């Protein structure tokens, strides 16, 4: 059980780091990854980011929707 309490925070930090990197590459502020810590709001914001226009996307590139 002690291993769980060691690995869980490491896994959470890893997921937050991944989210930060993805948002930065898309052109959003990386601090939006803190929304991942809020239940229900995190799912909504993932959908918002998935279907919004990304600031760093080149003009003329089809976004698929």
PyMOL Python script that loads the backbone (N, CA, C, O; Angstrom):
from pymol import cmd

cmd.read_pdbstr("""\
ATOM      1  N   UNK A   1       0.824  -1.195   0.000  1.00  0.00           N
ATOM      2  CA  UNK A   1       0.000   0.000   0.000  1.00  0.00           C
ATOM      3  C   UNK A   1       0.864   1.254   0.000  1.00  0.00           C
ATOM      4  O   UNK A   1       0.471   2.279  -0.556  1.00  0.00           O
ATOM      5  N   UNK A   2       2.033   1.180   0.618  1.00  0.00           N
ATOM      6  CA  UNK A   2       2.930   2.328   0.640  1.00  0.00           C
ATOM      7  C   UNK A   2       3.395   2.676  -0.765  1.00  0.00           C
ATOM      8  O   UNK A   2       3.589   3.848  -1.090  1.00  0.00           O
ATOM      9  N   UNK A   3       3.571   1.661  -1.594  1.00  0.00           N
ATOM     10  CA  UNK A   3       4.002   1.892  -2.968  1.00  0.00           C
ATOM     11  C   UNK A   3       2.958   2.702  -3.732  1.00  0.00           C
ATOM     12  O   UNK A   3       3.305   3.542  -4.562  1.00  0.00           O
ATOM     13  N   UNK A   4       1.694   2.454  -3.454  1.00  0.00           N
ATOM     14  CA  UNK A   4       0.612   3.205  -4.087  1.00  0.00           C
ATOM     15  C   UNK A   4       0.721   4.694  -3.765  1.00  0.00           C
ATOM     16  O   UNK A   4       0.576   5.533  -4.654  1.00  0.00           O
ATOM     17  N   UNK A   5       0.974   5.021  -2.514  1.00  0.00           N
ATOM     18  CA  UNK A   5       1.054   6.414  -2.094  1.00  0.00           C
ATOM     19  C   UNK A   5       2.321   7.104  -2.597  1.00  0.00           C
ATOM     20  O   UNK A   5       2.415   8.331  -2.559  1.00  0.00           O
ATOM     21  N   UNK A   6       3.272   6.340  -3.058  1.00  0.00           N
ATOM     22  CA  UNK A   6       4.468   6.917  -3.673  1.00  0.00           C
ATOM     23  C   UNK A   6       4.255   7.094  -5.172  1.00  0.00           C
ATOM     24  O   UNK A   6       4.628   8.122  -5.737  1.00  0.00           O
ATOM     25  N   UNK A   7       3.656   6.095  -5.816  1.00  0.00           N
ATOM     26  CA  UNK A   7       3.494   6.138  -7.261  1.00  0.00           C
ATOM     27  C   UNK A   7       2.356   7.045  -7.721  1.00  0.00           C
ATOM     28  O   UNK A   7       2.444   7.622  -8.805  1.00  0.00           O
ATOM     29  N   UNK A   8       1.303   7.186  -6.941  1.00  0.00           N
ATOM     30  CA  UNK A   8       0.172   8.018  -7.345  1.00  0.00           C
ATOM     31  C   UNK A   8       0.570   9.478  -7.565  1.00  0.00           C
ATOM     32  O   UNK A   8       0.230  10.034  -8.609  1.00  0.00           O
ATOM     33  N   UNK A   9       1.276  10.128  -6.629  1.00  0.00           N
ATOM     34  CA  UNK A   9       1.688  11.517  -6.893  1.00  0.00           C
ATOM     35  C   UNK A   9       2.635  11.632  -8.086  1.00  0.00           C
ATOM     36  O   UNK A   9       2.581  12.615  -8.825  1.00  0.00           O
ATOM     37  N   UNK A  10       3.493  10.644  -8.276  1.00  0.00           N
ATOM     38  CA  UNK A  10       4.389  10.677  -9.427  1.00  0.00           C
ATOM     39  C   UNK A  10       3.613  10.559 -10.728  1.00  0.00           C
ATOM     40  O   UNK A  10       3.926  11.247 -11.700  1.00  0.00           O
ATOM     41  N   UNK A  11       2.609   9.699 -10.759  1.00  0.00           N
ATOM     42  CA  UNK A  11       1.773   9.550 -11.944  1.00  0.00           C
ATOM     43  C   UNK A  11       0.981  10.827 -12.211  1.00  0.00           C
ATOM     44  O   UNK A  11       0.847  11.238 -13.364  1.00  0.00           O
ATOM     45  N   UNK A  12       0.460  11.455 -11.169  1.00  0.00           N
ATOM     46  CA  UNK A  12      -0.284  12.703 -11.337  1.00  0.00           C
ATOM     47  C   UNK A  12       0.613  13.810 -11.877  1.00  0.00           C
ATOM     48  O   UNK A  12       0.207  14.558 -12.766  1.00  0.00           O
ATOM     49  N   UNK A  13       1.814  13.917 -11.354  1.00  0.00           N
ATOM     50  CA  UNK A  13       2.758  14.927 -11.852  1.00  0.00           C
ATOM     51  C   UNK A  13       3.135  14.658 -13.303  1.00  0.00           C
ATOM     52  O   UNK A  13       3.275  15.591 -14.094  1.00  0.00           O
ATOM     53  N   UNK A  14       3.298  13.396 -13.652  1.00  0.00           N
ATOM     54  CA  UNK A  14       3.614  13.034 -15.031  1.00  0.00           C
ATOM     55  C   UNK A  14       2.479  13.439 -15.969  1.00  0.00           C
ATOM     56  O   UNK A  14       2.730  13.999 -17.036  1.00  0.00           O
ATOM     57  N   UNK A  15       1.233  13.161 -15.582  1.00  0.00           N
ATOM     58  CA  UNK A  15       0.076  13.536 -16.402  1.00  0.00           C
ATOM     59  C   UNK A  15      -0.045  15.049 -16.534  1.00  0.00           C
ATOM     60  O   UNK A  15      -0.365  15.546 -17.613  1.00  0.00           O
ATOM     61  N   UNK A  16       0.204  15.784 -15.464  1.00  0.00           N
ATOM     62  CA  UNK A  16       0.161  17.241 -15.537  1.00  0.00           C
ATOM     63  C   UNK A  16       1.266  17.774 -16.450  1.00  0.00           C
ATOM     64  O   UNK A  16       1.049  18.723 -17.204  1.00  0.00           O
ATOM     65  N   UNK A  17       2.430  17.174 -16.380  1.00  0.00           N
ATOM     66  CA  UNK A  17       3.538  17.587 -17.247  1.00  0.00           C
ATOM     67  C   UNK A  17       3.201  17.339 -18.719  1.00  0.00           C
ATOM     68  O   UNK A  17       3.478  18.176 -19.578  1.00  0.00           O
ATOM     69  N   UNK A  18       2.596  16.171 -19.001  1.00  0.00           N
ATOM     70  CA  UNK A  18       2.185  15.873 -20.373  1.00  0.00           C
ATOM     71  C   UNK A  18       1.144  16.875 -20.872  1.00  0.00           C
ATOM     72  O   UNK A  18       1.241  17.372 -21.994  1.00  0.00           O
ATOM     73  N   UNK A  19       0.165  17.164 -20.045  1.00  0.00           N
ATOM     74  CA  UNK A  19      -0.855  18.136 -20.424  1.00  0.00           C
ATOM     75  C   UNK A  19      -0.259  19.507 -20.669  1.00  0.00           C
ATOM     76  O   UNK A  19      -0.658  20.202 -21.603  1.00  0.00           O
ATOM     77  N   UNK A  20       0.694  19.901 -19.836  1.00  0.00           N
ATOM     78  CA  UNK A  20       1.371  21.192 -19.999  1.00  0.00           C
ATOM     79  C   UNK A  20       2.086  21.252 -21.341  1.00  0.00           C
ATOM     80  O   UNK A  20       1.987  22.243 -22.064  1.00  0.00           O
ATOM     81  N   UNK A  21       2.800  20.193 -21.665  1.00  0.00           N
ATOM     82  CA  UNK A  21       3.535  20.157 -22.939  1.00  0.00           C
ATOM     83  C   UNK A  21       2.590  20.221 -24.143  1.00  0.00           C
ATOM     84  O   UNK A  21       2.866  20.927 -25.113  1.00  0.00           O
ATOM     85  N   UNK A  22       1.491  19.494 -24.081  1.00  0.00           N
ATOM     86  CA  UNK A  22       0.540  19.473 -25.186  1.00  0.00           C
ATOM     87  C   UNK A  22      -0.081  20.857 -25.369  1.00  0.00           C
ATOM     88  O   UNK A  22      -0.175  21.351 -26.493  1.00  0.00           O
ATOM     89  N   UNK A  23      -0.501  21.480 -24.277  1.00  0.00           N
ATOM     90  CA  UNK A  23      -1.119  22.798 -24.391  1.00  0.00           C
ATOM     91  C   UNK A  23      -0.131  23.850 -24.885  1.00  0.00           C
ATOM     92  O   UNK A  23      -0.501  24.724 -25.669  1.00  0.00           O
ATOM     93  N   UNK A  24       1.110  23.777 -24.439  1.00  0.00           N
ATOM     94  CA  UNK A  24       2.122  24.728 -24.908  1.00  0.00           C
ATOM     95  C   UNK A  24       2.367  24.561 -26.401  1.00  0.00           C
ATOM     96  O   UNK A  24       2.492  25.551 -27.122  1.00  0.00           O
ATOM     97  N   UNK A  25       2.435  23.324 -26.871  1.00  0.00           N
ATOM     98  CA  UNK A  25       2.661  23.096 -28.301  1.00  0.00           C
ATOM     99  C   UNK A  25       1.469  23.530 -29.138  1.00  0.00           C
ATOM    100  O   UNK A  25       1.631  23.909 -30.298  1.00  0.00           O
ATOM    101  N   UNK A  26       0.275  23.480 -28.562  1.00  0.00           N
ATOM    102  CA  UNK A  26      -0.923  23.905 -29.281  1.00  0.00           C
ATOM    103  C   UNK A  26      -1.070  25.421 -29.276  1.00  0.00           C
ATOM    104  O   UNK A  26      -1.856  25.964 -30.053  1.00  0.00           O
ATOM    105  N   UNK A  27      -0.329  26.113 -28.415  1.00  0.00           N
ATOM    106  CA  UNK A  27      -0.390  27.564 -28.368  1.00  0.00           C
ATOM    107  C   UNK A  27      -1.213  28.114 -27.212  1.00  0.00           C
ATOM    108  O   UNK A  27      -1.430  29.323 -27.131  1.00  0.00           O
ATOM    109  N   UNK A  28      -1.669  27.255 -26.329  1.00  0.00           N
ATOM    110  CA  UNK A  28      -2.421  27.701 -25.160  1.00  0.00           C
ATOM    111  C   UNK A  28      -1.474  27.907 -23.985  1.00  0.00           C
ATOM    112  O   UNK A  28      -0.329  27.458 -24.009  1.00  0.00           O
ATOM    113  N   UNK A  29      -1.965  28.588 -22.963  1.00  0.00           N
ATOM    114  CA  UNK A  29      -1.182  28.765 -21.749  1.00  0.00           C
ATOM    115  C   UNK A  29      -1.124  27.425 -21.004  1.00  0.00           C
ATOM    116  O   UNK A  29      -2.157  26.797 -20.771  1.00  0.00           O
ATOM    117  N   UNK A  30       0.064  26.998 -20.640  1.00  0.00           N
ATOM    118  CA  UNK A  30       0.247  25.706 -19.999  1.00  0.00           C
ATOM    119  C   UNK A  30      -0.380  25.596 -18.624  1.00  0.00           C
ATOM    120  O   UNK A  30      -0.594  24.494 -18.119  1.00  0.00           O
ATOM    121  N   UNK A  31      -0.674  26.737 -18.017  1.00  0.00           N
ATOM    122  CA  UNK A  31      -1.280  26.704 -16.681  1.00  0.00           C
ATOM    123  C   UNK A  31      -2.697  26.140 -16.690  1.00  0.00           C
ATOM    124  O   UNK A  31      -3.250  25.835 -15.633  1.00  0.00           O
ATOM    125  N   UNK A  32      -3.290  25.999 -17.881  1.00  0.00           N
ATOM    126  CA  UNK A  32      -4.613  25.394 -17.975  1.00  0.00           C
ATOM    127  C   UNK A  32      -4.601  23.937 -17.519  1.00  0.00           C
ATOM    128  O   UNK A  32      -5.661  23.363 -17.268  1.00  0.00           O
ATOM    129  N   UNK A  33      -3.429  23.335 -17.408  1.00  0.00           N
ATOM    130  CA  UNK A  33      -3.371  21.942 -16.953  1.00  0.00           C
ATOM    131  C   UNK A  33      -3.847  21.791 -15.516  1.00  0.00           C
ATOM    132  O   UNK A  33      -4.222  20.694 -15.104  1.00  0.00           O
ATOM    133  N   UNK A  34      -3.838  22.866 -14.751  1.00  0.00           N
ATOM    134  CA  UNK A  34      -4.338  22.793 -13.379  1.00  0.00           C
ATOM    135  C   UNK A  34      -5.830  22.462 -13.339  1.00  0.00           C
ATOM    136  O   UNK A  34      -6.335  21.994 -12.319  1.00  0.00           O
ATOM    137  N   UNK A  35      -6.534  22.703 -14.448  1.00  0.00           N
ATOM    138  CA  UNK A  35      -7.949  22.345 -14.535  1.00  0.00           C
ATOM    139  C   UNK A  35      -8.109  20.831 -14.454  1.00  0.00           C
ATOM    140  O   UNK A  35      -9.163  20.341 -14.049  1.00  0.00           O
ATOM    141  N   UNK A  36      -7.076  20.089 -14.836  1.00  0.00           N
ATOM    142  CA  UNK A  36      -7.150  18.627 -14.755  1.00  0.00           C
ATOM    143  C   UNK A  36      -7.351  18.132 -13.323  1.00  0.00           C
ATOM    144  O   UNK A  36      -7.785  16.998 -13.121  1.00  0.00           O
ATOM    145  N   UNK A  37      -7.046  18.950 -12.346  1.00  0.00           N
ATOM    146  CA  UNK A  37      -7.196  18.557 -10.948  1.00  0.00           C
ATOM    147  C   UNK A  37      -8.619  18.745 -10.429  1.00  0.00           C
ATOM    148  O   UNK A  37      -8.937  18.291  -9.330  1.00  0.00           O
ATOM    149  N   UNK A  38      -9.482  19.409 -11.207  1.00  0.00           N
ATOM    150  CA  UNK A  38     -10.852  19.688 -10.779  1.00  0.00           C
ATOM    151  C   UNK A  38     -11.787  18.664 -11.416  1.00  0.00           C
ATOM    152  O   UNK A  38     -11.896  18.614 -12.641  1.00  0.00           O
ATOM    153  N   UNK A  39     -12.459  17.852 -10.612  1.00  0.00           N
ATOM    154  CA  UNK A  39     -13.359  16.844 -11.177  1.00  0.00           C
ATOM    155  C   UNK A  39     -14.479  17.480 -12.006  1.00  0.00           C
ATOM    156  O   UNK A  39     -14.920  18.591 -11.713  1.00  0.00           O
ATOM    157  N   UNK A  40     -14.916  16.793 -13.002  1.00  0.00           N
ATOM    158  CA  UNK A  40     -15.961  17.153 -13.961  1.00  0.00           C
ATOM    159  C   UNK A  40     -15.500  18.291 -14.871  1.00  0.00           C
ATOM    160  O   UNK A  40     -15.644  18.190 -16.090  1.00  0.00           O
ATOM    161  N   UNK A  41     -14.954  19.362 -14.317  1.00  0.00           N
ATOM    162  CA  UNK A  41     -14.466  20.466 -15.135  1.00  0.00           C
ATOM    163  C   UNK A  41     -13.329  19.999 -16.038  1.00  0.00           C
ATOM    164  O   UNK A  41     -13.175  20.503 -17.150  1.00  0.00           O
ATOM    165  N   UNK A  42     -12.536  19.044 -15.571  1.00  0.00           N
ATOM    166  CA  UNK A  42     -11.427  18.547 -16.386  1.00  0.00           C
ATOM    167  C   UNK A  42     -11.927  17.875 -17.670  1.00  0.00           C
ATOM    168  O   UNK A  42     -11.321  18.042 -18.729  1.00  0.00           O
ATOM    169  N   UNK A  43     -12.997  17.138 -17.588  1.00  0.00           N
ATOM    170  CA  UNK A  43     -13.544  16.477 -18.776  1.00  0.00           C
ATOM    171  C   UNK A  43     -14.098  17.516 -19.752  1.00  0.00           C
ATOM    172  O   UNK A  43     -13.902  17.408 -20.962  1.00  0.00           O
ATOM    173  N   UNK A  44     -14.785  18.511 -19.219  1.00  0.00           N
ATOM    174  CA  UNK A  44     -15.339  19.567 -20.068  1.00  0.00           C
ATOM    175  C   UNK A  44     -14.225  20.322 -20.781  1.00  0.00           C
ATOM    176  O   UNK A  44     -14.337  20.597 -21.976  1.00  0.00           O
ATOM    177  N   UNK A  45     -13.161  20.659 -20.075  1.00  0.00           N
ATOM    178  CA  UNK A  45     -12.081  21.441 -20.674  1.00  0.00           C
ATOM    179  C   UNK A  45     -11.297  20.631 -21.707  1.00  0.00           C
ATOM    180  O   UNK A  45     -10.794  21.203 -22.675  1.00  0.00           O
ATOM    181  N   UNK A  46     -11.184  19.337 -21.527  1.00  0.00           N
ATOM    182  CA  UNK A  46     -10.531  18.510 -22.546  1.00  0.00           C
ATOM    183  C   UNK A  46     -11.323  18.593 -23.849  1.00  0.00           C
ATOM    184  O   UNK A  46     -10.731  18.701 -24.923  1.00  0.00           O
ATOM    185  N   UNK A  47     -12.656  18.543 -23.769  1.00  0.00           N
ATOM    186  CA  UNK A  47     -13.498  18.677 -24.959  1.00  0.00           C
ATOM    187  C   UNK A  47     -13.361  20.070 -25.571  1.00  0.00           C
ATOM    188  O   UNK A  47     -13.306  20.209 -26.793  1.00  0.00           O
ATOM    189  N   UNK A  48     -13.308  21.099 -24.727  1.00  0.00           N
ATOM    190  CA  UNK A  48     -13.171  22.470 -25.235  1.00  0.00           C
ATOM    191  C   UNK A  48     -11.864  22.621 -25.998  1.00  0.00           C
ATOM    192  O   UNK A  48     -11.857  23.169 -27.100  1.00  0.00           O
ATOM    193  N   UNK A  49     -10.771  22.152 -25.441  1.00  0.00           N
ATOM    194  CA  UNK A  49      -9.476  22.265 -26.116  1.00  0.00           C
ATOM    195  C   UNK A  49      -9.417  21.401 -27.376  1.00  0.00           C
ATOM    196  O   UNK A  49      -8.769  21.771 -28.356  1.00  0.00           O
ATOM    197  N   UNK A  50     -10.078  20.275 -27.351  1.00  0.00           N
ATOM    198  CA  UNK A  50     -10.051  19.389 -28.514  1.00  0.00           C
ATOM    199  C   UNK A  50     -10.762  19.993 -29.717  1.00  0.00           C
ATOM    200  O   UNK A  50     -10.337  19.789 -30.854  1.00  0.00           O
ATOM    201  N   UNK A  51     -11.836  20.730 -29.479  1.00  0.00           N
ATOM    202  CA  UNK A  51     -12.643  21.231 -30.588  1.00  0.00           C
ATOM    203  C   UNK A  51     -12.488  22.733 -30.838  1.00  0.00           C
ATOM    204  O   UNK A  51     -13.166  23.277 -31.710  1.00  0.00           O
ATOM    205  N   UNK A  52     -11.623  23.409 -30.102  1.00  0.00           N
ATOM    206  CA  UNK A  52     -11.386  24.828 -30.377  1.00  0.00           C
ATOM    207  C   UNK A  52     -10.268  24.960 -31.411  1.00  0.00           C
ATOM    208  O   UNK A  52      -9.546  23.999 -31.679  1.00  0.00           O
ATOM    209  N   UNK A  53     -10.132  26.135 -31.980  1.00  0.00           N
ATOM    210  CA  UNK A  53      -9.035  26.365 -32.930  1.00  0.00           C
ATOM    211  C   UNK A  53      -7.761  26.604 -32.141  1.00  0.00           C
ATOM    212  O   UNK A  53      -7.753  27.342 -31.156  1.00  0.00           O
ATOM    213  N   UNK A  54      -6.700  25.981 -32.580  1.00  0.00           N
ATOM    214  CA  UNK A  54      -5.435  26.073 -31.878  1.00  0.00           C
ATOM    215  C   UNK A  54      -4.643  27.265 -32.400  1.00  0.00           C
ATOM    216  O   UNK A  54      -4.465  27.402 -33.610  1.00  0.00           O
ATOM    217  N   UNK A  55      -4.167  28.123 -31.513  1.00  0.00           N
ATOM    218  CA  UNK A  55      -3.460  29.329 -31.943  1.00  0.00           C
ATOM    219  C   UNK A  55      -2.215  29.063 -32.794  1.00  0.00           C
ATOM    220  O   UNK A  55      -1.921  29.855 -33.690  1.00  0.00           O
ATOM    221  N   UNK A  56      -1.495  28.005 -32.554  1.00  0.00           N
ATOM    222  CA  UNK A  56      -0.256  27.756 -33.296  1.00  0.00           C
ATOM    223  C   UNK A  56      -0.462  26.979 -34.585  1.00  0.00           C
ATOM    224  O   UNK A  56       0.498  26.721 -35.310  1.00  0.00           O
ATOM    225  N   UNK A  57      -1.704  26.602 -34.880  1.00  0.00           N
ATOM    226  CA  UNK A  57      -1.965  25.857 -36.094  1.00  0.00           C
ATOM    227  C   UNK A  57      -1.811  26.780 -37.296  1.00  0.00           C
ATOM    228  O   UNK A  57      -2.285  27.916 -37.278  1.00  0.00           O
ATOM    229  N   UNK A  58      -1.153  26.292 -38.332  1.00  0.00           N
ATOM    230  CA  UNK A  58      -0.906  27.107 -39.509  1.00  0.00           C
ATOM    231  C   UNK A  58      -2.212  27.387 -40.243  1.00  0.00           C
ATOM    232  O   UNK A  58      -3.147  26.586 -40.210  1.00  0.00           O
ATOM    233  N   UNK A  59      -2.257  28.529 -40.900  1.00  0.00           N
ATOM    234  CA  UNK A  59      -3.428  28.872 -41.693  1.00  0.00           C
ATOM    235  C   UNK A  59      -3.565  27.930 -42.873  1.00  0.00           C
ATOM    236  O   UNK A  59      -2.571  27.547 -43.490  1.00  0.00           O
ATOM    237  N   UNK A  60      -4.778  27.563 -43.180  1.00  0.00           N
ATOM    238  CA  UNK A  60      -5.032  26.692 -44.314  1.00  0.00           C
ATOM    239  C   UNK A  60      -4.974  25.205 -43.990  1.00  0.00           C
ATOM    240  O   UNK A  60      -5.166  24.379 -44.882  1.00  0.00           O
ATOM    241  N   UNK A  61      -4.714  24.845 -42.737  1.00  0.00           N
ATOM    242  CA  UNK A  61      -4.661  23.441 -42.338  1.00  0.00           C
ATOM    243  C   UNK A  61      -6.050  23.034 -41.853  1.00  0.00           C
ATOM    244  O   UNK A  61      -6.640  23.703 -41.005  1.00  0.00           O
ATOM    245  N   UNK A  62      -6.563  21.939 -42.393  1.00  0.00           N
ATOM    246  CA  UNK A  62      -7.874  21.446 -42.000  1.00  0.00           C
ATOM    247  C   UNK A  62      -7.801  20.863 -40.590  1.00  0.00           C
ATOM    248  O   UNK A  62      -6.935  20.041 -40.294  1.00  0.00           O
ATOM    249  N   UNK A  63      -8.718  21.296 -39.724  1.00  0.00           N
ATOM    250  CA  UNK A  63      -8.739  20.798 -38.349  1.00  0.00           C
ATOM    251  C   UNK A  63      -9.651  19.605 -38.173  1.00  0.00           C
ATOM    252  O   UNK A  63      -9.752  19.068 -37.070  1.00  0.00           O
ATOM    253  N   UNK A  64     -10.310  19.180 -39.221  1.00  0.00           N
ATOM    254  CA  UNK A  64     -11.094  17.958 -39.141  1.00  0.00           C
ATOM    255  C   UNK A  64     -12.509  18.108 -38.674  1.00  0.00           C
ATOM    256  O   UNK A  64     -13.170  17.099 -38.428  1.00  0.00           O
ATOM    257  N   UNK A  65     -13.015  19.318 -38.536  1.00  0.00           N
ATOM    258  CA  UNK A  65     -14.426  19.492 -38.169  1.00  0.00           C
ATOM    259  C   UNK A  65     -15.002  20.704 -38.828  1.00  0.00           C
ATOM    260  O   UNK A  65     -16.179  21.010 -38.636  1.00  0.00           O
TER     261      UNK A  65
END
""", "prot")
cmd.dss("prot")
cmd.show_as("cartoon", "prot")
cmd.util.cbc("prot")
cmd.orient("prot")
